[in-house]
Amino acid sequence: MSTRRLTTAQALVAFLARQYTERDGRRRRLIGATWGIFGHGNVAGIGQALVEYADEMPYYQGRNEQAMVHAAVGYARQSNRLSAHAVTTSIGPGATNLVTGAALATVNHLPVLLLPGDTFAGRPADPVLQQLEVPHAGDVSVNDTLRPVSRYFDRVTRPEALVPAALAAMRVLTDPATTGAVTLALPQDVQAEAYDWPEEFFAERVWRVRRPRPDTTELDAAVRAVGAARRPLIVAGGGVHHSRAEDALRALADATGIPVASTQAGKGSLPHDHPADVGGIGHTGTSTADHLARTADLVIGVGTRYTDFTTASATLFARPGVRFVNLNVTGFDAHKMAALPLVADAREGLEDLARALAGHTVPAAYTAEYTGLKAGWEARVTAAYAPGAEDARPTQTQVLGLLDTLAGDDDILINAAGSLPGDLHKLWRTRSRDQYHVEYGYSCMGYEIPAAIGTALAAPGRPVWALVGDGTYLMNPTEIVTAVQEGVPLKVVILQNHGYASIGGLSESVGAERYGTAYRYRSPDGTYTGDPLPVDLAANAASLGMRVLRAHTIRDLREALAEARSATVPTCVYTETATADTVSGAPAAEAWWDVPVAETATRPPAVKAREEYDRHVAARRRHL
């Protein structure tokens, strides 16, 4: 048998460079690049291997380990999960910094390969620098923190163990039902150890991404349920996008007239101007979608996992006897809500449903009802977007309105945290299937800027916007340096509202009185109610190498956004919103969200909030 003598790290990089995915006849490289920050845990192993194979494995230099994972996730999402990035770090804090990014990837079912260094397998010195000593378990390292947030975890303690571990990692990364973060922990001595590898390990390998068809019995049951429904509603989740099932969904909606509401991950499954698109659903949804959800007799979930925002904490689907049909590639999600499960790829399942429902349409009165409600909501969006006085500071929704006038089908908007996800879900008029990129499965502050870099790498030439508030910007601005270094022309819009505005509003609603949510000096009474802090985030962005455009008024903002959109270098638009406390201007929430309120309290705001909480929680139900 022919062999090749390489270190474990060299063998891994050479292997990764020859892995491919294939779906619908299109072949793509599975691991498109590796992000890395090097320390003693990986510099002589993976670091040296990346030098050795620099012509085969592209490399990106990150500044923060969590941010590198976010960039990889942005790339994977934009690539429809058919191509991913690897991320390598040293052992110790570099490895534990991966945990948040890994959780985000796994929650959102997005593939990323994590290659943290690990402590010495041979234990020549014990303990070594950054080693966690566990008196009752000698085989535990800090990398074990990645186990619960990884879809697959292995520690490669001998060179030959890499072969099955690497193959298992690729299997999980390319399986639509199980994909997420995959971790191969690599002891630093094993990384540098040589071994005679079989040549077959380095042969090109194609991983075909399956599209399972529905079981005929399940399909028949689903068709009967849809045929009997008078007020059906489709809830489109992120699985529609992952499957590239948008055309199949449109065809089903066109043929049957069933309205389509969308989760955060599913927004854009239909364009905003499609007659059947009724907007976002749930706590951050539109009044149209939430009314239809409350009165639906059948809910057809497509690629959704029914988070509490979608279900309004189990209070939204209120009609007695409402039933569910769940089309999902993952059996776990297909069985939620006591549904009739339809375990299949979203595109295949929707196409089979459409064929089986040929000639079936919803009642004309139902179509007229949701069409009228949709028109009414559009008028509310227009009002929220209205720019107002040219010399005034903009509200947050006016910022979105100005961006709405500039954005074309190619623009991609990225956001994850703060009050922006709610405003975007309610108001943004999505024009294309991948324009709306809001990471709300984990809602991770600091995601936006690195994810925008990964997205731009996967979609070169398209305008990519990272929309961030001051709180999320301060969490993780460091990858601006990477964007400058790589010449990635992302557009960062910083909205300065002097604090955690969204949590401030939530705090007020649950009786916590906005305590500890403002970025202000302390007052004499010890509270953070003094003057705003003199923080200049625009100067910070400029110091990291970005071109910065300051917009003080609506007129300034309109000009700055237009200039940023055409810029060929990383560009930041900085604006301070109209007020520190009421930054949004969007319509209020159309559905509840369960955030438990203090059951006993002496302060009136908490007492009042508890009364309101008890009223809402009484409407919660289990669908059985």
C-alpha positions in Angstrom: 0.0 0.0 0.0 1.4 3.4 -1.0 1.9 5.8 1.9 2.9 9.4 2.5 4.9 10.4 5.6 3.5 13.6 7.0 2.8 15.1 10.4 -0.7 14.7 11.7 -1.4 18.4 11.1 0.0 18.3 7.6 -2.2 15.2 6.9 -5.3 17.0 8.2 -4.7 20.1 6.0 -4.0 18.0 2.9 -7.1 15.9 3.6 -9.4 19.0 4.1 -8.1 20.5 0.8 -9.5 17.6 -1.1 -13.1 17.4 0.3 -16.1 18.5 -1.8 -19.8 18.7 -1.5 -22.3 18.0 -4.3 -26.0 18.9 -4.5 -28.2 19.2 -7.5 -25.2 18.4 -9.7 -23.1 21.3 -8.4 -19.8 20.5 -6.8 -18.2 22.8 -4.3 -15.1 22.7 -2.1 -16.2 21.7 1.4 -13.6 23.6 3.5 -13.0 26.8 1.6 -10.4 28.3 3.9 -9.0 28.2 7.5 -9.1 31.0 10.0 -6.3 31.0 12.6 -4.7 32.6 15.6 -1.6 30.8 16.6 -0.1 30.1 20.0 2.0 27.3 21.5 -0.9 24.9 21.1 -1.1 25.0 17.3 1.7 27.1 15.9 4.2 24.3 15.3 1.4 21.9 14.2 -1.5 23.3 12.2 0.4 26.6 11.8 3.3 24.9 10.1 1.0 22.7 8.0 -0.8 25.8 6.7 2.5 27.2 5.6 3.4 23.8 4.0 0.1 23.7 2.1 -0.5 27.4 1.5 -1.1 26.9 -2.2 -3.9 24.4 -1.4 -5.6 25.8 1.8 -6.4 29.6 1.9 -5.8 31.2 5.2 -7.3 34.3 7.0 -5.8 36.0 10.0 -8.3 36.7 12.7 -8.1 39.0 15.8 -10.5 37.2 18.1 -11.3 33.5 18.2 -15.0 33.9 18.7 -15.1 36.4 15.8 -13.3 33.9 13.6 -16.2 31.4 14.2 -18.7 34.1 13.4 -17.0 34.9 10.1 -17.0 31.2 9.3 -20.7 30.9 10.1 -21.5 33.9 7.9 -19.6 32.2 5.0 -21.5 28.9 5.6 -24.9 30.6 5.7 -24.2 32.5 2.5 -22.9 29.3 0.9 -26.2 27.4 1.7 -24.2 25.1 4.0 -22.5 23.6 1.0 -19.1 25.1 1.8 -17.6 25.9 5.2 -14.5 27.3 6.9 -12.2 25.8 9.5 -11.0 27.7 12.6 -7.8 26.9 14.5 -6.7 28.2 17.9 -4.1 27.3 20.5 -5.1 25.5 23.7 -6.3 27.6 26.7 -8.2 30.9 26.3 -7.9 30.7 22.6 -9.9 27.4 22.6 -12.5 28.5 25.2 -13.1 31.6 23.2 -14.6 29.3 20.5 -17.5 28.2 22.7 -19.9 31.1 22.0 -19.3 30.9 18.3 -19.7 27.1 18.4 -23.0 27.4 20.2 -24.2 29.9 17.6 -23.3 27.6 14.8 -25.0 24.6 16.3 -28.1 26.4 17.3 -28.5 27.7 13.8 -27.6 24.4 12.1 -24.7 25.9 10.3 -21.4 24.0 9.6 -18.0 25.1 11.0 -15.0 23.0 11.7 -13.1 23.8 14.9 -9.5 22.7 15.3 -8.3 23.8 18.8 -5.0 22.8 20.0 -5.0 20.6 23.1 -2.7 19.6 26.0 0.1 17.0 25.4 -1.2 13.5 24.8 2.1 12.1 26.0 2.1 14.2 29.2 5.8 14.8 29.2 5.3 17.6 31.7 2.2 17.9 33.8 0.7 20.4 34.1 1.8 22.5 31.2 1.0 26.1 30.5 -2.8 26.7 30.2 -3.7 23.2 31.3 -6.7 22.7 33.4 -6.0 20.2 36.2 -9.0 18.0 37.1 -8.1 15.8 40.1 -10.6 13.1 39.3 -10.2 13.0 35.5 -6.8 13.0 33.8 -8.2 13.1 30.3 -10.2 16.4 30.6 -9.0 19.7 29.1 -10.7 23.0 28.6 -11.7 21.8 25.2 -14.3 19.7 26.8 -16.3 22.8 27.2 -16.9 22.5 23.4 -18.7 19.1 23.8 -22.2 20.3 24.6 -22.1 22.9 21.8 -20.6 20.6 19.1 -22.5 18.3 16.8 -19.5 16.0 16.8 -16.5 16.1 19.1 -13.3 14.0 19.1 -9.9 14.3 20.6 -7.2 12.9 18.3 -4.7 11.4 20.8 -2.8 9.3 18.2 -2.0 10.1 14.6 -3.8 7.1 13.1 -7.0 8.1 15.0 -7.2 11.1 12.7 -8.5 9.0 9.8 -11.9 7.9 11.3 -12.2 11.3 13.2 -11.7 13.3 10.0 -14.2 11.2 8.0 -16.8 11.4 10.8 -16.3 15.2 10.9 -17.0 15.5 7.2 -20.1 13.3 7.5 -21.6 15.5 10.2 -20.7 18.8 8.5 -22.5 17.7 5.3 -25.6 16.1 6.8 -28.5 18.6 6.7 -30.1 17.0 9.7 -27.1 17.1 12.0 -24.8 19.8 10.8 -23.4 22.5 13.2 -20.1 23.0 14.9 -17.7 20.0 14.6 -14.7 19.9 16.9 -11.5 18.0 16.5 -9.3 18.7 19.5 -5.6 18.2 18.5 -3.0 17.7 21.2 0.0 19.8 20.3 2.5 16.9 20.4 0.3 14.7 18.2 0.0 17.6 15.7 3.7 17.6 15.1 4.2 13.8 15.1 4.8 12.1 11.8 3.0 9.0 10.5 2.9 7.0 7.3 -0.6 7.8 5.9 -2.3 5.7 3.2 -2.6 7.6 -0.1 -6.3 6.8 -0.2 -6.8 9.2 2.7 -5.8 12.1 0.4 -7.9 11.1 -2.6 -10.6 13.6 -3.6 -13.8 12.8 -1.8 -17.3 14.1 -2.7 -19.9 14.2 0.0 -23.3 14.3 -1.6 -25.8 16.4 0.4 -29.0 14.4 0.5 -32.5 15.5 -0.3 -34.7 12.9 1.4 -38.2 12.6 -0.1 -41.3 12.4 2.2 -42.6 9.1 3.3 -45.8 8.4 1.3 -47.9 7.7 4.4 -46.8 10.9 6.1 -47.4 12.8 2.8 -50.9 11.4 2.5 -51.8 12.5 6.0 -50.4 16.0 5.4 -52.4 16.4 2.2 -55.6 15.3 3.9 -55.0 17.9 6.7 -54.3 20.7 4.2 -57.3 19.8 2.1 -59.6 19.9 5.1 -58.3 23.2 6.4 -60.2 26.5 5.9 -57.6 28.8 7.4 -54.2 27.2 6.8 -51.0 29.2 7.4 -47.5 28.3 6.3 -44.6 29.2 8.7 -41.4 29.4 6.7 -38.2 28.8 8.7 -34.5 28.8 7.9 -34.8 25.3 6.4 -36.5 26.9 3.3 -33.3 28.8 2.6 -30.9 26.0 3.5 -32.7 23.8 1.0 -33.0 26.5 -1.7 -36.8 25.8 -1.6 -37.9 29.3 -2.2 -39.2 28.6 -5.7 -41.1 25.5 -4.5 -42.7 27.5 -1.7 -43.7 30.2 -4.1 -45.2 27.7 -6.5 -47.2 26.2 -3.6 -48.4 29.6 -2.5 -49.3 30.6 -6.0 -51.3 27.4 -6.6 -53.2 27.2 -3.3 -53.3 30.8 -2.0 -52.1 29.7 1.4 -50.5 32.7 3.2 -46.8 32.5 4.2 -45.5 34.0 7.4 -41.8 33.8 8.2 -39.5 33.3 11.2 -36.4 35.4 11.6 -34.4 32.7 9.8 -37.0 32.2 7.1 -37.6 35.9 6.2 -37.2 36.3 2.5 -38.6 32.9 1.7 -41.0 34.9 -0.4 -40.2 38.5 -1.5 -42.1 41.1 0.5 -44.3 42.1 -2.4 -45.6 38.5 -3.1 -49.4 38.5 -2.5 -49.1 35.6 -0.1 -46.3 37.0 2.0 -47.7 38.3 5.3 -44.4 39.1 7.0 -42.7 38.0 10.2 -44.5 35.9 12.8 -44.5 35.9 16.6 -43.3 38.3 19.1 -41.5 40.4 16.5 -44.0 39.7 13.8 -46.5 41.7 11.9 -50.1 42.2 13.0 -51.2 40.4 9.8 -49.2 37.3 10.4 -50.0 37.2 14.1 -53.8 37.6 13.5 -53.7 34.7 10.9 -51.7 32.6 13.4 -54.3 33.2 16.2 -57.1 32.1 13.9 -55.5 29.4 11.9 -57.0 25.9 11.9 -53.8 24.4 10.4 -50.2 25.5 10.7 -47.8 24.1 8.2 -44.2 24.6 9.5 -41.5 24.4 6.8 -38.0 24.1 8.2 -38.7 25.8 11.5 -38.0 24.7 15.0 -40.7 26.8 16.7 -38.7 29.0 19.1 -40.6 30.9 21.8 -40.4 34.1 19.7 -42.2 32.3 16.9 -44.9 30.8 19.1 -45.2 33.9 21.4 -44.1 31.6 24.2 -46.9 29.1 23.3 -49.7 31.7 23.3 -50.0 32.5 19.6 -51.7 29.6 17.9 -54.9 30.1 19.9 -57.7 28.6 17.9 -59.4 25.6 19.6 -58.5 22.4 17.7 -55.6 23.9 15.7 -53.4 21.2 14.2 -49.9 21.3 12.8 -48.0 19.7 9.9 -44.3 20.0 10.1 -42.0 19.6 7.1 -38.5 19.3 8.4 -35.4 17.4 7.4 -34.8 16.7 11.2 -37.2 14.3 12.8 -36.8 16.1 16.2 -38.2 19.3 14.8 -40.8 17.6 12.6 -42.5 16.1 15.7 -42.8 19.4 17.6 -46.3 20.8 18.4 -47.7 17.3 18.4 -47.6 17.7 14.6 -48.2 15.4 11.7 -44.6 14.9 10.8 -43.3 15.2 7.3 -39.6 14.3 7.6 -38.0 15.4 4.3 -35.9 18.0 2.5 -37.9 21.2 2.3 -37.8 21.5 -1.5 -38.7 17.9 -2.1 -41.5 18.0 0.4 -43.0 21.2 -0.9 -42.9 20.0 -4.5 -44.6 16.7 -3.5 -47.3 18.7 -1.5 -47.9 20.9 -4.5 -48.4 17.9 -6.8 -50.7 16.2 -4.4 -52.8 19.4 -3.8 -53.2 20.2 -7.5 -56.4 22.1 -7.9 -56.9 22.9 -4.2 -57.2 26.6 -3.1 -58.1 28.3 0.1 -61.6 30.1 0.2 -61.7 33.4 -1.6 -62.9 35.2 1.5 -59.7 34.1 3.3 -57.5 35.4 0.5 -59.4 38.7 0.6 -59.0 39.0 4.3 -55.3 38.5 4.5 -54.7 40.7 1.4 -56.5 43.6 3.1 -54.6 43.1 6.3 -51.3 43.0 4.4 -52.1 46.3 2.7 -52.9 47.9 6.1 -49.5 46.7 7.5 -47.6 48.1 4.6 -49.1 51.5 5.3 -47.8 51.2 8.9 -44.3 50.3 7.5 -44.4 53.4 5.3 -45.3 55.6 8.2 -42.5 54.2 10.4 -40.0 54.7 7.5 -41.1 58.3 6.8 -38.0 60.5 7.1 -39.4 63.6 8.7 -37.4 66.8 9.0 -34.2 66.8 7.1 -32.2 68.5 9.9 -33.4 66.2 12.6 -31.7 63.2 14.1 -33.1 59.9 12.7 -35.0 57.3 14.7 -33.9 53.8 14.2 -36.8 53.0 11.9 -35.9 56.1 9.8 -32.4 54.7 9.4 -34.0 51.5 8.0 -36.3 53.5 5.8 -33.4 55.4 4.2 -31.5 52.2 3.7 -34.7 50.7 2.2 -34.7 53.4 -0.5 -31.1 52.5 -1.5 -31.0 48.7 -1.2 -31.3 46.6 -4.3 -31.8 42.8 -4.7 -28.0 42.3 -4.3 -27.7 44.0 -0.9 -27.3 41.8 2.2 -28.2 43.0 5.7 -26.6 41.4 8.7 -27.8 41.8 12.3 -28.1 39.7 15.4 -28.8 41.6 18.6 -30.5 44.6 20.2 -33.7 46.2 19.1 -32.8 46.0 15.4 -33.8 42.3 14.9 -37.4 43.2 16.0 -37.6 46.2 13.8 -36.1 44.4 10.8 -38.4 41.4 11.2 -41.5 43.6 11.4 -40.5 46.2 8.8 -37.8 45.2 6.4 -39.0 44.7 2.8 -37.0 41.8 1.7 -36.2 41.7 -2.0 -34.3 38.5 -2.5 -33.9 35.1 -0.9 -30.6 35.9 0.8 -30.9 39.6 1.5 -32.0 39.2 5.1 -29.3 37.8 7.3 -30.4 38.2 10.9 -28.9 35.6 13.3 -31.6 35.2 15.9 -31.2 31.6 16.9 -28.6 32.7 19.4 -28.9 36.5 19.0 -25.2 36.9 19.7 -23.9 40.4 20.3 -20.7 40.9 18.3 -21.7 38.6 15.4 -22.5 41.3 12.8 -19.1 42.6 11.7 -17.2 39.3 11.5 -20.2 37.6 9.9 -20.3 40.4 7.3 -16.7 39.5 6.4 -17.5 35.8 5.9 -20.6 36.7 4.0 -18.7 39.0 1.7 -16.1 36.4 1.0 -18.9 34.0 -0.1 -20.7 36.7 -2.1 -17.9 38.9 -3.7 -19.1 42.1 -5.4 -22.4 42.3 -3.4 -23.0 45.2 -0.9 -22.9 43.7 2.6 -24.2 45.8 5.5 -23.5 45.1 9.2 -26.1 47.0 11.3 -24.9 47.4 14.9 -25.9 49.3 17.9 -23.3 50.7 20.3 -23.7 47.8 22.7 -23.0 45.1 20.2 -20.2 47.2 18.5 -18.3 47.4 21.8 -18.5 43.6 22.2 -16.5 42.8 19.1 -15.1 45.5 16.7 -11.7 43.9 16.3 -12.4 42.2 12.9 -12.6 45.6 11.3 -8.8 45.2 11.2 -9.3 41.9 9.2 -11.7 43.6 6.8 -9.1 46.4 6.2 -6.3 43.9 5.8 -8.2 41.7 3.3 -9.8 44.7 1.5 -13.3 43.5 2.2 -15.6 46.5 1.4 -18.2 45.8 4.1 -20.4 48.7 5.2 -20.9 49.0 9.0 -23.7 51.2 10.2 -23.3 52.1 13.9 -26.4 53.4 15.7 -25.4 55.2 18.9 -28.2 55.2 21.5 -26.0 55.2 24.6 -26.7 51.8 26.1 -28.5 48.5 25.9 -31.6 50.1 24.5 -33.6 46.9 23.7 -32.9 45.4 27.1 -33.7 48.8 28.6 -37.2 48.6 27.1 -37.6 45.0 28.2 -36.4 45.9 31.7 -39.0 48.6 31.9 -41.8 46.3 30.7 -41.0 43.6 33.4 -40.7 46.0 36.3 -36.9 46.3 36.5 -37.0 50.1 35.7 -34.2 50.1 33.0 -31.7 49.4 35.8 -28.1 49.0 34.6 -28.9 49.4 30.9 -27.7 52.9 30.1 -24.2 54.0 29.1 -24.1 57.0 31.4 -22.1 58.4 34.4 -23.3 57.5 37.8 -25.5 60.1 39.5 -25.1 61.1 43.2 -27.7 58.3 44.1 -25.4 55.7 42.6 -27.6 54.9 39.5 -26.4 55.2 35.9 -28.6 58.3 35.2 -26.0 61.0 34.7 -24.8 62.4 31.4 -24.0 60.1 28.5 -20.5 58.7 28.4 -18.2 60.6 26.0 -17.5 57.5 23.9 -16.6 58.2 20.3 -17.3 54.9 18.4 -16.7 56.6 15.0 -13.2 57.6 16.2 -12.7 54.0 17.3 -13.7 52.6 14.0 -11.4 55.0 12.2 -8.5 54.0 14.5 -8.9 50.4 13.3 -8.5 51.5 9.7 -12.1 52.1 8.5 -13.2 55.0 6.4 -15.8 56.7 8.6 -18.7 58.9 7.6 -20.5 60.8 10.4 -24.2 61.5 9.9 -25.7 64.0 12.3 -29.0 64.5 10.5 -31.4 62.7 8.2 -30.0 64.6 5.3 -26.4 63.6 6.3 -27.5 60.0 6.7 -29.1 59.7 3.3 -25.9 61.0 1.7 -23.6 58.8 3.8 -25.5 55.6 3.2 -25.4 56.2 -0.6 -21.6 56.9 -0.4 -21.0 53.8 1.7 -22.9 51.6 -0.7 -20.7 52.5 -3.6 -17.5 52.4 -1.6 -14.7 50.0 -2.5 -13.1 50.0 0.9 -14.4 49.1 4.4 -16.7 52.0 5.3 -18.5 53.0 8.5 -21.6 55.2 8.7 -22.0 56.5 12.3 -25.2 58.2 13.5 -26.7 59.1 16.8 -30.4 58.2 17.1 -33.0 60.7 18.1 -33.3 59.8 21.8 -31.5 57.6 24.2 -34.5 55.7 25.5 -37.0 55.5 22.6 -34.8 54.7 19.7 -37.0 52.6 17.5 -40.3 54.1 16.3 -41.5 50.7 15.2 -45.0 49.4 16.0 -45.3 47.7 19.3 -45.0 43.9 19.7 -48.0 42.1 18.3 -47.6 39.0 20.5 -46.3 38.2 23.9 -42.9 36.9 25.0 -42.4 35.0 28.3 -39.8 36.8 30.5 -40.7 35.9 34.1 -41.4 38.8 36.4 -40.7 39.0 40.1 -43.6 37.2 41.9 -43.1 39.4 45.0 -41.9 43.0 45.1 -42.5 46.3 46.9 -41.8 48.7 44.0 -45.0 49.6 42.0 -43.5 49.0 38.5 -42.7 45.3 39.4 -46.1 44.8 41.0 -47.9 46.1 37.9 -45.6 44.1 35.6 -46.4 40.9 37.5 -50.2 41.5 37.1 -49.7 41.8 33.3 -47.5 38.7 33.3 -50.1 36.6 35.1 -52.7 37.7 32.5 -50.6 36.6 29.6 -49.3 33.4 31.1 -52.9 32.2 31.6 -53.2 32.0 27.8 -50.3 29.6 27.3 -51.2 26.2 26.1 -49.5 22.9 25.2 -50.4 21.5 21.8 -51.0 17.8 22.3 
